[in-house]
């Protein structure tokens, strides 16, 4: 155990996984003591997350790839820049989720405290092990364990909605695992090994590569929630505890995205053009449909889940663009697109976790998830309101926040695609850029809907009117993430070179000269995030300073009254509702909304959700999780 004291990535990773598992077990055993068990689970999660953050930073600074066995744990791990980036994206959000859990678990029922504290820590340990897996068997086993932990986090409420959500997640996860088993079994049959390093240097026939890629795309796509493989995502995020839902969005689904990167750009060599075009089309479909369906939701966590799908699509636009760039031998396009996708993967974890934790604070203080019954929360929970406003602005890619920095890079990559000599790419680039702009417009509407309906106006229910600020640790978790959204946006010129190095390591290419200079630009345009931040701060301050200096005593302060309502007395019923806000889009895109009903066969759904199947899957999940835990510990 003395090796654990050394600051090397392998020892830090071992320490993190041991702390996650042991603190989860301790939380389950001491669930009757609310403060002690919640502090053990939350503090253990924070210590493990910090250890992983340090390990990821060390891996990124080293910049090389190495495979070794972890000390104490007999687990073969692959340390590479791509794995380090995934670990960093997961652990930063896990740190804040664990801080949130310290307060949430203390207010939960003993049984719920035991299950949630244990399962969340086991989920993080399994996802961390999956992120550094060196062969396909380890990867599939750890992803399966993480999916089963997610299932039990979803169904613990034991109501009809949670059982349906859990069953959808269970069936989707098992189908995804089956696709991955078939994909890697095919590669094992052709190459004789499941080790990633061996697969990477094995030559496969085009037919074997394409079939394995399609199976892997389906398997990882089910975990990532690519539309139309997304059925489990909205219900699961709404049924699980808020910090667990944040981990689904920022960690579990990211494993699926990185899996697509590994298979499509790393393990199977240079992809053919149609692979990249397929990923691009799935990406823009996922981004647009996710944003469109989000606007129709009144459940705030289902809305955020659909926006997670939108951002999965945006990330995959970068991955697909990189695949097209490699296929067409356009290194600038490939490097810029993958850089954009990886940077947005990191940024999405920050702002989406802040949003889920903020929604959890509102739910805990009011007992409400329906935005139609909220309103006026900003005056009662000001810090939560500020944190969620910053995160919403980042989600809508408004400068100078981090969402803007990564999406601007993605626009630049699509402009590079438009300049390609291939006619299909030349045509597809502007269309994809237009689609991305439409998703941005939908995200802006979402800001107005979520913040306006939830935080502004008058309370629409007694619970909303009596809301009080959430516990300090819960509020601090969302505020910290909001600050990180600001910092990673303003400091993006200094952060981007590190992400560019990761993209270069995946593509075996040189680091982008533009990224090396710390400015986000192509050969046609340049953007400095710090300068944008200074201008945005300076423009509102200058008129205020002039007015304060010149008004003297001539302009007394105004007396404020009720809002103007065209001569009528203002009342709470006049406030815009979530339904009314989204009604024009519901009419405009009615065929797309009806498509979901037509594509979902009612008899099949009714048959799947019969009581016996749900009970059978629950017992099967318990047995499978127990077997996987025995195998993992053995």
N, C-alpha and C positions, 0 to 999 in steps of 0.2 A: 504493500500500500504506500510505501514511501515514494513510488513513482508518481502518485497522484499529486504530490506537492510540487512537482516540477511544472513549469509553465510551458508545456508542449501540447499541441492540439490533441494528441491521442489520450493523454492523461486527463485533460480537461473534459473531453467527450465522455470518458469513462466515469469521471466524477459526476457529470451532469445526469447521465442515465441512472446511476446508482441513487443519486439524491431524489430524482423524480419517482423512482419505484419505491424507495423506502419511505419517503414522505407520504406517498399515496397510501401505502399499507398502514402507516401510523394514523393517518386521518380516518381510515375506515375503522380501525380498532378503538380509537378514542372519540368516536362520533358523539358520544353522550356529553362530552365536555366541549361546549360550543366554541369558546374562545381558544382553547388549547389546540383542538383539532383543526380549526380554520387557520390559525397562525402557522401550524406545522405544514399544512398543505400549501398555503399561499407563500410562506417564506421559503419552503423547499423549492417550489416552482421558480421563485425569483432567483435563488442561488444557482439553480441549475441553468436558468436562462442566461445569467451573467457569465457562467462558465462557457456556455456554447458561444456567446457573443465574442468572448476573448479568443476562443479556439478559431472561430471564423475569421476574425481579424488577423490572427497569426497566419492562417492558411492563405488569405488574400495577399498579405505582405510577402509571403514566400513565393507565391505565383507558380509553383510546380505541382505536379500530380504524383502521388505516391500511394501505394496500397500496402497496408500492414495490419497486424493483429493488435487489437486494443489490449492494454495492460489489464490484468485481473479478469476481464471479460473475454471469453474465447470467440471473438467476433471479428471477421475480416472486414476492414473498413477502407474505403477509397477517399482520400483527401485530395480534392482538386479545386480550382477556383470556382467552377460552376456549383459544386456541392457546398462550398463555403458561402457563396452568395445565397443559396437556398436556406442554409442554416441561419444566416444573419437575418434574412427576411422573416423566418419563422420565430426566432428567439426574441427579437425586439418586441414583437407583438405578444409573445408568450409572457414576457416580463411584465408588461402592463396588465395583461389578463390575469396573471397571478396576483398582482397587487389588488385588482378589483375583487378577486376571489376571497381575499382575506376578510373583507367586509361582507360580501354576499353570503359566504358559507356560515358566518356567525349568526345570520338571521334566518337560516334555513332550518327545516325540520331535521332531526338526527339522522333518519334514514336517508333523506335527500342529501344531507351533508356528507355522509359516508360514501354514497355512490358517486356524487358529483366530484368530490375532492379526489377520490381514488382514480376514477375513470379519466378525468382531465389530465392528471399527471401521467397515467399510463399511456394515454393518447399521445402526449408530447414525447414521451420516451420512445414509443414505437415510430412516430414520424421522424424523430431525429435519427434513429437507427436506419430507417428507410432512406433518408437523405444521403447517408454515407455508405450505403450497401455496395459491396464490391462484386456481387453476382446476382443473377435474376432470382434465384431461390430465396435469398435473404430479402430482396426487395419485395417480392410478392407476399412473403410471410408477414413482414412488418406492415405492409399496406393493408393486408387483410386484418391484422390485429387492430390497427388504427380504425378501420371501418367498423369493426365490431364494437369497439369502445364508443364510437360515435352513435351506433345503433342504441346501445343501452342508455346513453345520455339523452336520446330523443324520446324513448318510450317510458321514462321513469314517471312522467305525470300520470300515466295510466288512464287517459281519457280517449274518446274515439278519435279525435284529431291526431293525438300523439301516436296512437297505435297505427293509424293509416300512414302517417309520415314515416314511422319506423319501418313499416313493411316495405314502403317504396324504396327507402334507403337500403334495406337489407337485400332486396331483390336486385337493385341496380348495382350494389357493391359486389354481389356474388357473380353477376353477369360480367362485370368489369374484370374481376379476378380470373374468371374462366377464359376470357379473351386474352389476357396477359399470359396465362399458362399455355394456351395454344400457340401464341406468338413465339414465346421463348422455347417451347418444345420443338417448334419448327426449326428455329435457329440451332438448337442443340442437335437435332437430327442431322442437319447439314454440316455443322462445324464441330460437333463433338464436345462442346463445353457450354456451361452457363456463366462462366466468368467473363465479366465485361471486357477485361483486357484482352482475352483470347478472341472474343467475338469481334472486338474492334479491329483486329488484324487478320480476320478470316475473310476470304473472298467467297461471296454467295452469288448464285445465279440471279438474274434480274427477276425471274418469277418468284423465287424464294424471298428475296428482299421485299418485293411489293406486297406479297401476301402477309409477310410478317409485319410490315409497316401498317397495313390496313387493320390487322388484328390489334396491334399495339395502339393505334390511333383510337379504335373503339374502346379498348380497355382503359387507357389513360383518360380518354374523353369522357367516360362515365364518371370517373373520379373528379375530373375537372369541371363537369357540368356543361360540356359543349352542347348547344342546341342542335339536334332534337334529343339529346341524351341527358336532359337536365331535370327530369320529373321529380327527382328526390330533393332538389336543392331548396326551393321556396318553403316547402312544408317543414323540412328538417331545421332550417334556420329559425323558424318561428316557434317550434316546439321545444327545442333544447334551451337550457339556460343561456343568458345573453353572452357570457364570456366563453361558453363552449361553442356557441354559434360563431363568435368571432374567430375561434381557432379553426372551425370548419372552413371559413372563408379565407383566412390568412395563411393556413398551414396545410390542411388536408387537400384542398383543391389545388394548391400550388405544386404538390407532389405530382399530380396528374399533368400539369403543364410542363414541369421539368422533365417528366418521363417522355413527353412528345419531343422535347428538344434533344434528349439523349438518343432516342431511336432515330429521329429524322435527320439529325445533323452530326451525330457522333459515332454511334455504334455501327451503322450500316453504310457509312461512307457517303460520298456525294449523292444527293437525292436527284431523281429525274424531275423534270419540270412539272409534271402533273401532280406530284406530291405537294409541291409548294402551292400550286393553284388550288388544289382541293382544300388545303389548310386555310388559305386566304378566303375562300368562299364561305367555309364554315365559320371563320372568324367574324366576317362582316355580318353574317346572318345572326350569330350569337350576340354581337354587340348591339345591333339595331333592334332585334326582337326583345332582348333583355331590357333595354331602355324603354321600349314602348310598353311592355307589360308592367314595368315598374310604376308607370304613371297611373295605372288603373287600380293599384293596390291601396287599401286603407290601413291594413296591418303594417305598422312601420317596419317590422323586421322582415316580413315578406317582401316589402318594397326594397329594402336594402339587399336582400338575397338576389332579387332580379337585377339589381345594379351590380352585384358581384358577377353575374353572368355577362353583363355588358362589358365589364372590365376584363373578364377572361377573354372575351372576343378581341378587345383592344390589344391585350398581350399577345394573343395568337396572330394578330396582324403582323406584329414584329417577327414572330417565329416563321410564319409563312413567307414573309418578305425575304428573310434570310435564306430560306430554302430555295426560293426563286433566284436570288442573287448567286448562290452557289451553282445552281443548275445552269445559269446563263453566263457563268464566269464573270460576274460583276462584283468584285470584292468590296467596293465602296458601298454598294447597295446592301450586300449581305452583312457587313460589319455594322452599318448604321441601323439597319432594321433590327438585328439581334440586340444591339445596345439599347434601342428604344424599348423592345419587349422586356428585357431583363430589368431595366430601370423602372418601368411601370409595374412590373411584378413586385418590386420592393416597395414602391410608393403606395400601391393599392393596399398592401397589408397595413400601412400606417393609417391612412384615412378611413379605411373600412372598419378596422378594429375600433377606432375612436367613435365611429358612428354606432356600432353595435353596443359598445359599452355605454354610450350616452343613452341609447334607446333602453338599455337595461336599467339605467338609473331612473328614467321616467316611469318605466313599468313597475319598478320596486316601490316608488313613492306614490304612485297613483293606482296601481293595479290594472292599468289600461294599456293596450297596444293599438287600439283603433284610434287613428288620428281624428276622426270625426267627433270623438268625445273629449278631445283635449282642447288646447287653446290657452293663451295667457301664461304659458309655462316659463317664458323668459323672465318675467318679473319675480317668479317664485324660485327658480333654479337658474340664476344668472350665469354661473360658471359652466354648467352643463350646456346652456344655450350658446355661449361663446365658443366652446370647444366643438360643438356640433356644427355651428355655422362655418368655422374654419375648415372642418373636415368636408362639409358639403361643397364649399367653394373649391377645395382641392379635387373632389370627385368630378366637379364640372370643368376642371382644367383651367381655372382662372389664375392669371399671373398675380403675384410671383410664387405661387405655391407649387408643391412638388408635382402634382398632377399635370400642371401646365408644362413643366420642363420635360417630362417623359413623352407627353403627347406631341409636343413640338418636334421632338426628335423623330417621332413616328411619321408626322407630316413630311419631314424632310426625306425620310426613306421612301415614302410614296411618291414624292416628286422625282426622286432618283429612278424609281420604277417607271414613271411616265417618260423619262428620257431614254429608256432602253431602246436598242435597235430592233428588238423583237416586236412585231406588230401587236400581238396579244397583250404583252406587258405594257406597251405604249398605250393601249386602250384601257387596260384594267387599272392603271395607276390613278387617273383622274376619277374614275368611278369609285374606287375605294376611298380616296380622299374625300369625295362628296359624301359617301356613306358615313365616314368618321365624323364629318362636320354635322351631319344630321343627328348622330348619337350625342354629340356635344350639345346640340340645341335641346334634345330631350333631357339631358342631365341638368341644363340650366332651368328648365321648367320644373324639374324635380326639386331643385333648391327652393324655388318659390312655393311649391306645394308643401314640402315637408316643413320648412322653417315657418312659412306664413301660417299654415293651418295649425301646426303643433305649438309654436312658441309665441305667436303674436295674437292680437285680437282678445276676445273675452273668453273665459272658460266656458265650455259647453257641458260640463258635468260637475257635480258636487266634489267628486274625487280630484278633478283637475284644479278646482278652486281652492282646495285645502292642501295642495302639494307643498312639501317642504324640501329643502336641499338634501341631496343624498349624502350618506356618510363620506367623510373626507377622503378616505382611501379610494373609494369608487370615483369620486369627482377628480381626484388627482390623476388617476389612471387615464381618463379621457383627455384631461388638460395637457398632460405630458405628451400624448400622441399628437394632439393638435400643434403643440410647439415643435415637435419633430417634423410635422408637415411643412411648417413655415421654414424651419432651418434647412431641411433637405431641398426645398425649393430655392431659397435665396442662395444657399451654398452649392447649388448644382454644378457650377463651373469647376469646383474643386472635387466634387464627388464623381462626376461623369467619367474622368479618366480611369478610375478604378473599375467601373462597370465596363468600360471599353476594353480593359485588359482581360476581363472575364470573357467577353464576347470573342476577343482575338484568340484566347486559349481554346475555345470550342471550335472555332473555324480554322485553327492553325494558320492564322494570318497576323499581320502586323497591326499594332494599335493605330486607330484613326488619328491622323495628324490634327484634325479639328479638335478631337477630344483631348489630345495631349496639351493643347494650348488653353484648355479650360473654358472654352466658349462654345456654346451650342450653335453651330452654323454649318451651312453647306457652301457651295461655291457661289450662291446667289443671295444669301441673307445671313444675318447674324443677330443673336439675341443675348443680352447680358441680364441675367436674372437679378443680380444686385442693383443694377441701374434701374430696372423696372420697379423694384421695391422702393428705392429712394424717390422715384418720381411719383409713385402711388401715395407715399407718405407726404411728399412735399406739396402736391397739388391741392389736397383739401386743407392743409395747414396754412398756406399762404393767404387765401381769402379770409380765413378766420383771424389771422394776425392783423391784416389790414383793417378789418372791421372793428376789432378790439381797440386798435390804435386811434381810429378816426371818429368813432361814433360819439364819443363824449357823453353828454347828458341828453342829447337830442332823441335818442332811440331807447326809450325805456323797455324793459322786458315785457313780452306779451303775456296776457292772461290766457291760459289754456282752458278750453272747454271740450264738449263732445265733438267727435268727428263729424264732418259735414256729410249730410245724408239727403241732399237735394231738398232741404227745407223741412224734412220730417225728423221727428225725434229718433235719435240713434238707439238701436237695441241690438242685443247679441245675435238675434236671428238674421240680421243683415250681413253678418260676417261670411266671407266666401268659404264654402266647404270643400273638402277634398273631391267629392263627387262633381260639384259644379265646376271646379277648376279644370278637371280632366275631361269634361263632357265634350268639348269641341274635338279633341283628338279621338275620343271614342267613336264619334260619328264619322270623322274623316277616315279612320283606319278600321272601320267596322268589319270589312272582309277578313283582315288579318286576325282580329279578335275572335271572329266566328270560326276561323280555321282551327283554333285550338280545340273547340268543341267537336268539330267534324273529324279531327285526327285522333281523338280519344274515343275508342269504341266503348260505349256504356256497358254492354254485357260483359266484356272482358274485365273492365274495372270492378264491376260488381262481383264477379267471380273471384278476383284476386283478393278482395277485401272481405271475404267471408270469414267468420270467426275462427274456423278450424285452421285455416292457412296461417293466420297471424299467430295463433298459439303454437302451431308447429314450428314456425320460423323462430319464435322466441326461444323455444327449448333447444332448437338446433344451434342458434347463435350462442347460447350459454355453453353448450357442449363444445362447440368449435373454439370459443375463446379459451375455455379451460385447457383444451388440448394444445392450442398454440402457446399458451403460457408455460405449460409443462415442457414443450419442445424448446422454447426460447431459453428457459432457465437451465435446461439440461445441456 
